[in-house]
Amino acid sequence: MENFVNLIEGDRLPDMGKYWQPLIPYKFENLLTPETLKTTVLHSEEVDRICKFYSDGDDKKEAQLRRIIKLQLEEIGFKRKMTVIRFLGIMLNKILLQMTHGVYVNRKSLELVKRELAQSRCPVLYLPTHRSYLDFILMSYICFAHDLEIPAIAAGMDFHGMVGMGSMLRNTGAFFMRRSFSSDKMYWEVFREYARTLISRYHSGVEFFIEGTRSRSCKALSPKIGLLSMMLETFMKRKVFDILVVPVGISYCRPFEEKLFAYELLGVPKPKESTRGLFKAFEIMDSCHGKMFVNFGKTISLHEYFEKDPSIYWSPNEPFAQNLTKERLQLISALSCHIVDKQQQLIVLNTFNLIAIYFAYRSMINEKCNRDQLKYGIGLLVNFLKKFEVLLALEIPSKSDSDITDSLEIHANVLQFKSKEANAPLSLVFGPIVASSNIDPSNLKGHSLSPHTMQNTLPSFLLQIYANPCMYWLHQPAFYVLVRRLGGRSQEEVVTEIDQLKRIFSSEFITRKCTQDTKKIVEIMDSMNISENMELENVLLTSILPFVFCYFNVVQVIKNQLSSKPFKDKDLFVRAQMYVEARLNGNAEFVHPYCLSLDSISNALHSLVANNCVTKKTITNAVQYTVNLDAINQLDDNLRRLCSILRHFNGLSNYNSRAKL
């Protein structure tokens, strides 16, 4: 962590009035402006083809279509006004100084990226993680502060309609895309041409979120490859020699939207983006959100990445096709997973992430957790995570007392010591709630949970949001412990069993599915003799328990309630939440409050599809699922075995299956 420097400390605070001469990553003799970029697209061969195709040779219709396309480009295209950028930067300086303990940037890795961009002179894609609306603002802020050209940023149409804010974002480099193109094929083709021209002819680089949306769970999401595919088309057609991809990991001690995330995971709909809502959000400025960490990764050269897969390129004699072949889509999908994997390695874990993991374990076995026990647990996790070279934003465990105090002050809305006594136990905080019964049922994504359920599960969800960033590093070691307790003996057998678990939970834990990576994990775990530390094993098992229990409950609902006829996503969401709520209230086994998470229920469904337990079909624009009973029964047996291991924790008799709050 010695390479991380606080950007807003003392004389490092960005001077938004400075003379700015940025590094331009992709230089041309004559640089396009945002306006000439749109003109270039409007008069491109592709737009000519679109107009001729949709006009059927009618000159009047073609002229009308060209006017429509011009309006579409006005809706899509970004602008660049330095006065707006400087003004917003001044505002951000004040906000960050008031609300945070610092914005820590890995100066060494950023300077390395700048050197590589200066040498390569090719298009660049900045792909940050997405855990907050603040992500794209921070990226532009950091680029300005470090004299790097601010990239054009892909933004959803949600922001376009915000009074005042839409135009302000556009003036800082945001270009807008609709969430779905299915109803307007011509718009899709125009946007596609804008994206291709942007990456091949514009000089600043492009930024977008490969996960597609903010991760409410604060875990990695399955990557979306639509926009990435558009950006890669010029490379695949050899119109550019190379594209550099810059993965970026952005970490927050406390995301601004933490409570909204918890509600959304429970099924309460996201508030519509509005300028009024934005100003209302300034109420959070009265609270501290700790440190933020921005970590730039090593650039990925697509020319080098695809060196062994030349099939990614279009051959000179290959006819142009609007849709990519299945083989190219698979290659792009593998690249997207590789990028997400690199992003996760750049994430910085903070003290409260470890507190959340260890406190959840103590709660699970129904044991109190005082300050000394917490220090011990953090030390246990720090020593373990160091074996995997995890980035940790905390001091040596023996000096962690101040880290714990600071973290609990920042997260006093989630965890607090019950009193000021030295031996006081830590406990979850139960505050006021928004009951789903007060919301229009048609707007709910799942079941209308009772106020009692909302009251008792919301604190657990807030805690899980902070435990989740650790799961990239913990889930495979936890699978290792699980397989060993299931009787796995030889290294080959353990590797095979872990790979099977990775496939079952492929949508929950986004990581490389490579067996070579699994072997590396197994070798590290074998070298640690982890079986000699029973508590560490149990902490690891606790970390995956909410997800295993969730999948088990989802399988029960699909098998027993939805197998007789095709069902839709919402059918599962409603039935699963109803089923879990009843089991929580009935003190049943194999259930945890986080089993109510629509994110994990959805992930379970996607994993079932990937593992051929459920078949997905689109019928008249509606997605439906049918059940493969033989496969679902086999998975049910496997999950029941896993739950039994997790239930007993190797003889810890005071285990509490409800994670009593």
C-alpha positions in Angstrom: 0.0 0.0 0.0 3.0 2.3 0.1 2.4 3.3 -3.6 -1.0 4.8 -2.7 -1.0 8.5 -2.3 -3.9 10.7 -1.0 -4.9 12.9 -3.9 -6.7 15.5 -1.7 -4.1 16.0 1.0 -2.3 19.3 1.3 -0.6 20.5 -1.9 -1.8 17.4 -3.9 -5.4 18.7 -4.0 -6.1 19.1 -7.7 -5.9 22.7 -8.9 -8.9 22.9 -11.2 -7.8 26.3 -12.6 -4.3 25.0 -13.7 -3.1 25.2 -17.3 -4.0 21.7 -18.6 -2.0 20.0 -21.3 -2.9 16.4 -21.1 -1.3 13.3 -22.5 -3.3 12.2 -25.6 -3.2 8.5 -25.8 -4.2 8.2 -29.5 -2.8 11.1 -31.5 -3.9 12.2 -35.0 -2.6 14.9 -37.2 -6.0 16.6 -37.0 -7.9 15.9 -33.9 -11.7 15.6 -34.1 -13.9 17.6 -31.8 -17.1 16.0 -30.3 -19.1 17.9 -33.0 -16.9 16.8 -36.0 -17.1 13.2 -34.6 -20.9 13.2 -35.0 -20.5 14.7 -38.5 -18.0 12.0 -39.4 -20.5 9.3 -38.3 -23.4 11.0 -40.1 -21.5 11.0 -43.4 -19.9 7.6 -43.0 -20.4 4.7 -45.5 -22.2 2.8 -42.8 -24.8 5.5 -42.3 -25.2 5.8 -46.1 -25.9 2.1 -46.2 -28.4 2.3 -43.3 -30.3 5.2 -45.1 -30.4 3.3 -48.4 -31.5 0.1 -46.7 -34.4 1.6 -44.7 -35.6 4.0 -47.4 -36.0 1.4 -50.2 -34.7 3.8 -52.8 -37.1 6.6 -51.9 -35.1 9.8 -51.9 -37.6 11.7 -49.7 -37.6 8.9 -47.2 -33.8 8.7 -47.2 -33.6 12.5 -46.5 -36.1 12.1 -43.6 -34.1 9.1 -42.2 -30.9 11.1 -42.3 -32.6 13.9 -40.3 -33.7 11.2 -37.8 -30.2 9.8 -37.6 -28.8 13.3 -37.0 -31.3 13.7 -34.0 -30.2 10.3 -32.7 -26.6 11.4 -32.8 -27.4 14.5 -30.9 -29.1 12.3 -28.3 -26.1 10.0 -28.2 -23.1 12.2 -28.6 -20.9 13.8 -25.9 -19.6 17.3 -25.6 -16.5 18.7 -23.9 -16.6 22.1 -22.1 -13.6 22.7 -19.9 -15.5 25.4 -17.9 -18.0 22.8 -16.8 -15.3 20.3 -16.0 -13.3 22.8 -13.9 -16.5 24.0 -12.0 -17.5 20.4 -11.2 -13.9 19.7 -10.1 -14.0 22.6 -7.6 -17.3 21.3 -6.2 -15.8 17.8 -5.9 -12.8 19.1 -4.1 -15.0 20.5 -1.4 -17.3 17.4 -1.2 -14.4 14.9 -0.9 -12.6 17.0 1.7 -15.8 17.1 3.8 -17.1 13.6 3.3 -14.0 11.4 3.1 -10.7 10.6 4.8 -8.9 10.7 1.5 -8.9 9.5 -2.2 -5.9 7.2 -2.4 -4.5 6.6 -5.9 -1.8 4.1 -6.8 0.5 6.7 -8.2 3.1 4.1 -9.3 0.6 2.0 -11.4 -0.9 5.2 -12.9 2.4 6.5 -14.0 3.2 3.1 -15.6 -0.1 3.3 -17.5 0.7 6.8 -18.7 4.1 5.6 -20.0 2.5 2.7 -21.8 -0.1 4.9 -23.4 2.5 7.4 -24.5 4.5 4.7 -26.2 1.7 2.7 -27.8 -0.2 5.5 -29.6 -3.3 3.4 -30.0 -7.0 3.5 -28.8 -7.5 2.9 -25.1 -10.4 1.5 -23.1 -10.7 2.4 -19.4 -12.8 -0.3 -17.7 -13.3 0.4 -13.9 -15.3 -1.6 -11.4 -18.8 -0.2 -10.7 -19.8 0.1 -7.1 -21.2 3.6 -7.0 -22.4 6.5 -9.2 -19.2 8.3 -8.0 -17.0 5.9 -10.1 -17.1 7.7 -13.4 -16.8 11.1 -11.7 -13.7 9.9 -9.8 -12.1 8.6 -13.0 -12.5 12.0 -14.8 -11.3 13.8 -11.7 -8.1 11.6 -11.4 -7.4 11.9 -15.2 -7.6 15.7 -14.9 -5.4 15.8 -11.8 -2.7 13.6 -13.5 -2.8 15.3 -16.9 -4.3 12.4 -18.7 -7.0 13.2 -21.4 -10.4 12.6 -19.9 -12.1 9.7 -21.8 -15.5 9.7 -23.3 -17.8 7.9 -20.9 -20.7 5.6 -21.7 -23.8 6.5 -19.5 -27.3 5.1 -19.3 -30.3 7.1 -20.6 -31.5 7.3 -16.9 -29.2 10.3 -16.5 -30.2 11.9 -19.9 -33.6 12.9 -18.5 -32.3 14.6 -15.3 -33.0 18.3 -15.6 -29.7 20.2 -15.8 -27.6 17.2 -14.9 -28.0 15.4 -18.2 -26.5 18.3 -20.1 -23.9 18.8 -17.5 -22.8 15.2 -17.7 -22.8 15.4 -21.5 -20.5 18.5 -21.3 -18.0 16.5 -19.2 -17.7 13.7 -21.8 -20.7 11.4 -21.2 -22.3 9.8 -24.3 -25.7 8.2 -23.8 -27.0 4.8 -24.7 -30.4 3.2 -24.4 -30.6 0.2 -22.1 -32.3 -1.9 -24.9 -32.0 -1.6 -28.6 -34.4 -4.4 -29.5 -37.4 -2.1 -30.4 -35.4 0.1 -32.7 -32.9 -1.7 -35.0 -31.9 1.4 -36.8 -30.9 3.2 -33.6 -28.8 0.1 -32.7 -26.9 0.3 -36.0 -26.4 4.1 -35.6 -25.1 3.7 -32.0 -22.9 0.9 -33.2 -21.3 3.1 -35.9 -20.8 5.9 -33.3 -19.0 3.5 -31.0 -16.8 2.2 -33.8 -15.9 5.7 -34.9 -15.3 6.9 -31.3 -12.7 4.1 -30.7 -11.0 4.3 -34.1 -11.0 8.0 -34.9 -11.2 9.9 -31.6 -8.2 10.6 -29.5 -9.2 10.6 -25.8 -10.1 6.9 -25.1 -13.4 5.5 -24.0 -14.6 4.5 -20.5 -17.4 2.2 -19.6 -18.4 -0.4 -17.0 -18.1 -3.9 -18.3 -20.5 -5.1 -15.6 -23.2 -3.0 -17.1 -24.6 -1.6 -13.9 -23.6 -0.9 -10.3 -23.1 -4.0 -8.2 -25.6 -3.7 -5.4 -24.0 -6.7 -3.7 -20.5 -5.2 -4.0 -19.3 -8.5 -5.6 -18.2 -8.7 -9.3 -21.1 -9.1 -11.7 -21.1 -11.3 -14.8 -19.7 -9.1 -17.6 -21.9 -7.7 -20.4 -20.1 -7.9 -23.8 -22.4 -5.8 -26.0 -20.5 -2.5 -25.8 -17.2 -4.2 -25.6 -18.0 -6.1 -28.8 -18.8 -2.8 -30.6 -15.5 -1.3 -29.5 -13.6 -4.3 -30.7 -15.1 -4.4 -34.2 -12.5 -2.0 -35.6 -9.8 -4.2 -34.1 -11.3 -7.4 -35.5 -11.4 -5.8 -38.9 -7.8 -4.7 -38.6 -8.7 -1.0 -38.9 -6.6 -0.4 -35.8 -3.5 -2.4 -35.0 -4.1 -2.7 -31.3 -6.3 -1.5 -28.4 -5.1 -1.1 -24.9 -7.5 -2.1 -22.1 -6.9 -0.5 -18.7 -8.6 -2.3 -15.8 -9.3 -0.2 -12.8 -10.3 -1.2 -9.3 -12.3 1.4 -7.3 -12.9 0.6 -3.6 -15.0 2.4 -1.0 -14.8 2.1 2.8 -18.5 3.0 2.7 -20.4 3.4 -0.6 -22.7 6.4 -0.7 -25.6 4.1 -1.8 -25.2 1.4 0.8 -28.7 1.5 2.2 -30.3 1.8 -1.2 -28.3 -1.3 -2.2 -29.6 -3.3 0.7 -33.2 -2.4 -0.1 -32.7 -3.2 -3.8 -31.3 -6.6 -3.0 -34.5 -7.2 -0.9 -36.6 -6.2 -3.9 -37.5 -2.6 -3.2 -37.3 -0.8 -6.6 -34.5 1.7 -7.2 -35.7 5.3 -7.1 -35.8 7.0 -10.5 -32.7 9.2 -11.1 -33.7 12.8 -10.9 -32.1 16.2 -10.2 -34.3 16.5 -7.1 -33.1 13.1 -5.9 -29.5 14.1 -6.4 -29.9 17.2 -4.3 -31.7 15.2 -1.7 -28.7 12.8 -1.7 -26.6 15.7 -0.4 -28.0 14.9 3.0 -25.4 12.2 3.2 -22.7 14.9 3.3 -23.2 15.1 7.0 -21.7 11.6 7.4 -18.1 10.4 6.8 -17.5 7.7 4.2 -13.9 6.9 5.0 -11.2 6.3 2.4 -11.5 5.6 -1.3 -9.0 3.7 -3.3 -8.4 3.8 -7.0 -6.0 1.3 -8.4 -4.9 1.2 -12.1 -3.9 -2.2 -13.4 -1.4 -3.3 -16.0 -2.7 -2.5 -19.5 -3.9 -5.5 -21.6 -2.8 -5.3 -25.3 -5.5 -6.9 -27.4 -2.9 -7.6 -30.1 -0.9 -9.7 -27.6 -4.0 -11.2 -25.9 -5.4 -12.6 -29.2 -2.0 -13.5 -30.6 -2.8 -17.2 -30.2 -6.5 -16.8 -31.3 -6.2 -15.2 -34.8 -9.8 -16.4 -35.5 -10.9 -13.2 -33.8 -10.0 -11.3 -37.0 -12.2 -10.9 -40.0 -10.4 -12.3 -43.1 -10.2 -10.1 -46.2 -12.6 -12.4 -48.1 -15.1 -12.8 -45.3 -18.4 -11.1 -46.0 -19.5 -8.4 -43.5 -22.1 -9.6 -41.0 -24.1 -7.5 -38.6 -23.9 -10.2 -35.9 -20.7 -11.7 -34.6 -20.1 -15.4 -35.0 -20.5 -17.7 -32.0 -16.7 -18.3 -31.9 -15.9 -14.6 -31.8 -18.5 -14.0 -29.1 -16.9 -16.8 -27.0 -13.5 -15.2 -27.4 -14.9 -11.8 -26.4 -16.7 -13.4 -23.5 -13.4 -15.0 -22.3 -11.7 -11.6 -22.6 -14.4 -9.9 -20.5 -14.1 -12.5 -17.8 -10.3 -12.0 -17.9 -10.8 -8.2 -17.4 -13.2 -8.7 -14.5 -10.7 -11.0 -12.9 -8.0 -8.4 -13.2 -10.3 -5.8 -11.8 -11.0 -7.9 -8.7 -7.3 -8.3 -8.0 -7.0 -4.5 -7.9 -9.7 -4.1 -5.2 -8.4 -2.9 -1.8 -10.0 -4.6 1.2 -10.4 -2.4 4.3 -10.7 -3.1 8.0 -14.5 -3.2 8.0 -14.6 -5.8 5.2 -12.7 -8.1 7.6 -14.8 -7.1 10.6 -17.9 -8.1 8.6 -16.5 -11.5 7.8 -15.4 -12.3 11.3 -18.5 -10.8 13.0 -20.7 -12.9 10.7 -18.8 -16.0 11.8 -19.2 -15.2 15.5 -23.0 -14.5 15.0 -23.4 -17.8 13.1 -22.1 -19.8 16.0 -24.1 -17.6 18.4 -21.0 -16.3 20.2 -20.4 -12.8 21.3 -17.6 -10.7 19.8 -15.8 -8.1 21.9 -12.9 -5.9 20.8 -10.1 -8.4 21.7 -11.8 -11.2 19.9 -12.3 -8.9 16.9 -8.6 -8.0 16.9 -7.8 -11.7 16.9 -10.2 -12.4 14.1 -8.9 -9.6 11.9 -5.3 -10.8 12.5 -6.4 -14.3 11.5 -7.8 -13.1 8.2 -4.9 -10.7 7.5 -2.3 -13.5 7.9 -4.4 -15.7 5.7 -5.1 -13.2 2.9 -1.4 -12.2 2.7 -0.7 -15.6 1.3 -2.8 -14.6 -1.7 -1.1 -11.2 -2.1 -4.4 -9.3 -1.3 -4.3 -5.5 -1.1 -5.2 -4.6 2.5 -5.7 -1.1 3.7 -4.9 -1.7 7.3 -1.9 -1.8 9.6 -0.2 -4.8 11.2 -2.8 -6.7 13.3 -1.1 -5.9 16.6 -1.6 -2.2 15.9 -5.1 -2.6 14.5 -7.0 -1.1 17.5 -7.2 2.4 15.9 -8.2 0.8 12.6 -11.1 -0.9 14.4 -12.2 2.3 16.2 -12.1 4.3 13.0 -14.0 1.7 11.0 -16.7 1.3 13.5 -17.1 5.1 13.7 -17.6 5.2 10.0 -20.0 2.3 10.0 -21.9 3.1 13.2 -25.1 2.6 11.3 -24.3 -1.1 10.9 -22.3 -2.3 13.9 -21.7 -0.8 17.4 -20.4 -2.0 20.7 -23.3 -2.3 23.1 -21.5 -0.2 25.7 -18.2 1.6 26.4 -17.0 -1.2 28.6 -13.7 -2.9 27.5 -15.4 -6.2 27.2 -18.6 -5.0 25.6 -19.9 -7.2 22.7 -20.4 -5.9 19.1 -23.9 -6.0 17.8 -25.9 -5.1 14.7 -27.8 -1.8 14.6 -31.6 -1.9 13.9 -32.8 1.4 12.6 -36.0 2.7 10.9 -37.0 0.9 7.7 -39.0 1.4 4.6 -41.5 -1.5 4.7 -42.2 -3.1 1.3 -45.9 -3.2 2.3 -45.9 0.6 1.8 -44.8 0.3 -1.8 -47.0 -0.4 -4.8 -46.9 -4.2 -5.2 -46.6 -3.8 -9.0 -43.3 -2.1 -8.6 -41.8 -4.7 -6.3 -39.4 -7.1 -8.0 -40.2 -9.9 -5.6 -42.5 -10.7 -2.7 -43.9 -8.0 -0.4 -41.9 -8.8 2.7 -43.5 -8.1 6.1 -42.2 -5.1 8.1 -41.0 -7.7 10.7 -38.9 -9.5 8.0 -37.5 -6.2 6.7 -36.6 -5.0 10.2 -34.8 -8.2 11.0 -33.0 -8.7 7.7 -31.9 -5.2 6.6 -29.0 -5.1 9.1 -27.8 -8.5 8.0 -27.9 -7.3 4.3 -25.9 -4.2 5.2 -23.3 -6.4 6.9 -23.2 -8.8 3.9 -22.5 -6.0 1.5 -19.3 -5.3 3.3 -18.3 -9.0 3.5 -18.9 -9.6 -0.2 -15.8 -7.8 -1.5 -13.8 -10.5 0.3 -15.5 -13.3 -1.6 -13.3 -13.1 -4.7 -10.5 -14.3 -2.4 -12.3 -16.5 0.0 -14.7 -18.6 -2.0 -12.1 -21.0 -3.5 -10.3 -21.6 -0.2 -13.8 -22.2 1.4 -14.5 -24.7 -1.4 -11.2 -26.4 -0.5 -12.2 -26.8 3.1 -15.7 -28.0 2.1 -14.2 -30.6 -0.3 -11.7 -31.8 2.3 -14.6 -32.3 4.8 -16.6 -34.1 2.2 -13.8 -36.6 2.0 -11.6 -35.4 -0.8 -8.1 -37.0 -0.5 -5.7 -36.6 -3.4 -4.8 -33.3 -4.9 -6.3 -34.2 -8.2 -9.6 -35.2 -6.6 -9.8 -32.0 -4.6 -9.1 -29.9 -7.8 -11.8 -31.7 -9.7 -14.4 -31.3 -6.9 -13.5 -27.5 -6.5 -13.9 -27.1 -10.2 -17.4 -28.7 -10.0 -18.3 -26.2 -7.2 -17.0 -23.3 -9.3 -19.3 -24.4 -12.1 -22.3 -24.7 -9.8 -21.7 -21.2 -8.4 -20.4 -19.8 -11.7 -22.8 -16.8 -11.6 -22.3 -16.0 -7.9 -18.5 -15.9 -7.8 -17.1 -14.4 -11.0 -13.6 -15.7 -11.4 -11.5 -17.5 -13.9 -12.7 -21.1 -14.4 -9.2 -22.3 -15.3 -8.2 -25.6 -13.7 -4.6 -24.3 -13.5 -5.9 -21.5 -11.2 -7.6 -24.1 -9.0 -4.4 -26.1 -8.7 -2.6 -23.0 -7.5 -5.2 -22.4 -4.8 -5.0 -26.1 -3.7 -1.2 -25.9 -3.5 -1.3 -22.8 -1.4 -3.9 -24.3 0.9 -2.0 -27.6 1.2 1.2 -25.7 2.1 -0.6 -23.8 4.9 -1.8 -26.9 6.7 -5.1 -25.1 7.3 -6.7 -28.2 8.9 -4.6 -27.4 12.0 -6.6 -24.1 12.5 -10.2 -25.1 13.0 -11.4 -21.6 13.6 -10.0 -20.3 10.3 -11.6 -23.2 8.5 -15.0 -22.4 10.1 -14.6 -18.7 9.2 -14.1 -19.7 5.6 -17.1 -22.0 5.6 -19.2 -19.2 7.2 -18.3 -16.9 4.3 -19.9 -19.1 1.7 -22.8 -20.3 3.8 -25.4 -17.6 2.8 -24.8 -18.4 -0.9 -24.9 -22.2 -0.6 -28.1 -22.0 1.5 -29.6 -19.6 -1.0 -29.0 -22.0 -3.9 -30.4 -24.8 -1.9 -33.6 -22.9 -1.2 -33.9 -21.8 -4.8 -33.6 -25.4 -5.9 -36.3 -26.5 -3.5 -38.7 -23.9 -4.9 -38.0 -24.7 -8.5 -38.2 -28.5 -7.8 -41.4 -28.4 -5.7 -43.3 -25.4 -6.9 -42.3 -24.5 -10.5 -41.4 -27.7 -12.2 -44.8 -28.5 -13.7 -44.9 -25.7 -16.3 -42.7 -23.0 -17.7 -42.0 -20.1 -15.3 -40.6 -16.5 -15.5 -37.9 -14.7 -13.5 -40.5 -12.9 -11.3 -42.3 -16.2 -10.6 -39.1 -17.5 -9.0 -38.3 -14.2 -7.2 -41.8 -14.1 -5.5 -42.0 -17.8 -4.7 -38.4 -18.0 -3.4 -38.7 -14.9 -1.1 -42.1 -16.2 0.2 -40.5 -19.6 0.9 -37.4 -18.2 2.6 -39.4 -15.7 4.7 -41.6 -18.6 6.0 -38.5 -20.7 6.8 -36.8 -17.8 8.6 -39.9 -17.3 10.7 -40.2 -21.0 11.4 -36.6 -21.4 12.5 -35.9 -24.0 9.8 -32.5 -25.3 9.0 -30.4 -24.5 5.9 -31.7 -20.9 5.7 -30.0 -17.5 6.2 -31.4 -13.9 5.9 -29.3 -13.3 2.8 -31.3 -16.1 1.1 -33.8 -13.3 0.4 -31.4 -11.5 -1.8 -32.8 -11.2 -5.3 -29.3 -10.8 -6.6 -28.3 -14.3 -5.3 -31.7 -15.8 -6.3 -31.1 -14.5 -9.9 -27.5 -15.7 -9.9 -28.7 -19.2 -8.8 -31.2 -19.2 -11.7 -28.4 -18.3 -14.2 -26.1 -20.9 -12.8 -28.9 -23.5 -13.1 -29.3 -22.6 -16.8 -25.5 -22.8 -17.3 -25.4 -26.3 -15.7 -28.4 -27.5 -17.8 -30.7 -27.9 -14.8 -33.0 -25.4 -16.2 -33.6 -24.5 -19.9 -34.1 -20.9 -20.9 -36.2 -20.0 -23.9 -37.5 -16.7 -25.4 -41.1 -16.9 -26.6 -42.6 -13.7 -28.1 -40.1 -11.5 -26.4 -40.7 -13.1 -23.0 -38.1 -15.3 -21.3 -39.4 -18.5 -19.8 -37.7 -21.4 -18.0 -38.4 -25.1 -18.0 -37.0 -27.6 -15.5 -34.8 -30.7 -16.2 -36.0 -32.8 -13.2 -33.2 -35.4 -13.3 -30.5 -32.7 -13.3 -32.3 -30.6 -10.6 -32.7 -33.7 -8.4 -29.0 -34.5 -8.6 -28.1 -30.9 -7.8 -30.5 -31.0 -4.9 -28.7 -34.0 -3.4 -25.3 -32.4 -3.9 -26.4 -29.1 -2.3 -28.0 -30.9 0.6 -24.7 -32.6 1.3 -22.9 -29.2 1.3 -25.6 -27.7 3.6 -25.1 -30.5 6.0 -21.4 -29.9 6.3 -22.0 -26.2 6.8 -24.8 -26.9 9.3 -22.6 -28.7 11.7 -19.3 -26.9 11.4 -17.5 -30.1 12.5 -19.3 -30.5 15.8 -19.9 -26.9 16.9 -23.2 -27.7 18.5 -24.3 -24.1 19.2 -24.6 -23.3 15.5 -27.6 -21.1 14.8 -29.1 -21.8 11.4 -31.1 -18.5 11.4 -28.1 -16.3 12.1 -30.1 -14.8 15.0 -29.7 -11.0 14.9 
